[in-house]
Amino acid sequence: MTFDISKIIRPNILTLEPYRCARDDFQEGILLDANENTYGPGLDRLSTTEKALNLNRYPDPHQIELKKKICAYRNSQALKPESLIKVPSGQELTADNLCLGVGSDESIDALIRASVKPGAEKVMLCPPTYGMYSICCVVNDVEIVQVPLNLDTFQIQPDKILEQLRRDPAIKLVYITSPGNPTATLIKQDLLLEVLRGIERLSWNGFLLLDEAYIDFSPIGSSMCVLVNKYKNLVVMQTFSKAFGLAGIRLGITYSTPELSSLLNAMKYPYNVSNITSSIALRATNLSSLKKMRATVDVIVEQRSLVLEQILKLKGVGRNIGGTNSNFILIELLNRQGVADNAVAREVYSKLATERQVVVRFRGNELGCKGCLRITIGTPEENRKLLEQFEQVLNEVYEKS
Ligand SMILES: Cc1ncc(COP(=O)(O)O)c(C=O)c1O
């Protein structure tokens, strides 16, 4: 079928004229066009770095230089010989494929607002998954249809997804998380391609939104973002919050066709990426910073193996039910009968936080995650303390379970 974006996007968004900023036409000279305070920031002191940020000026709404650097990085990763996913020749990412937002959370919401009619259309989720998708669905008054992951492998079930899309034309978006949260499992490329090809066969008018927040903890070249020019229904989200270690700057990236990207850019608040955020992100995408990011990822991956190895030896710990493709693990806690137990997991979670100042996440109420705690991999010192405190607390709780 020929992809027709006008059948997916809500009519009010299709006709949206982007907000024109004062700076769209002229950027140089005596700038008295945007009602800024030309006297400068109202701060008692300004460091040299703060001065350079031009904090009294509105940020650039387009961020082309930053987008180009992000594309260069992702294209180059996909060209590496060991890359699992290659960028199709002539379809490399360009700045026109990108929309930047206040973390991925903004992108999650934007896609719903762009394409799903409140009170009428639906979004498909594949639990267990990231909690913000359903929050955004509720806020936007759109119904959720669930097609769970295979609970043994935490992989998607393409046949069930496609069957549901065939039966229910009101579904406009499918959210898939790869690697998953809380599952830490990278979704197999073959399964994602099966869905994308199936969608084309069905002539389904919607988007498959692949959330790759944790992709840089997976093998190099695992990202599907380089395929958005090939598969027009594919939208990929990434974030600076995880591997880049920059959750505080709030920067997320949406990769999609230039057509969708221009609509998402027209919809967004024009100044959503602050001067501080873009200046840090520009540094984070320099070659030397990218090297540092990759080196840190290597350490986290190594620490992940060590933590897993140690934790799985403890009495009362069951399986690592998740994968090993993220900066966290998902482990089962057992009672004395050897059964995964939410009461045990909840008590360990609570005692760790209140008595030992070690905070992990209880995930036992998520589908297929009974008795589970999700543990982020910390520094070697943090991990050592975690393991020490965890063993003591678990012993206490396990013995009386
Ligand atoms: C799967 C997933 N997507 C998106 C996000 C949000 O990322 P951001 O910090 O960019 O809003 C998270 C945060 O934990 C996440 O786990």
The ligand as an ORCA input file, in Angstrom:
! r2SCAN-3c Opt
* xyz 0 1
  C      10.994      2.913     28.559
  C      11.131      4.345     28.958
  N      10.791      5.282     28.084
  C      10.905      6.586     28.387
  C      11.367      6.983     29.617
  C      11.400      8.451     29.929
  O      12.545      9.021     29.501
  P      12.793     10.581     29.611
  O      13.633     10.787     30.825
  O      13.511     10.901     28.360
  O      11.469     11.276     29.700
  C      11.745      6.046     30.564
  C      12.220      6.462     31.887
  O      12.437      5.729     32.800
  C      11.614      4.679     30.225
  O      11.929      3.711     31.102
*
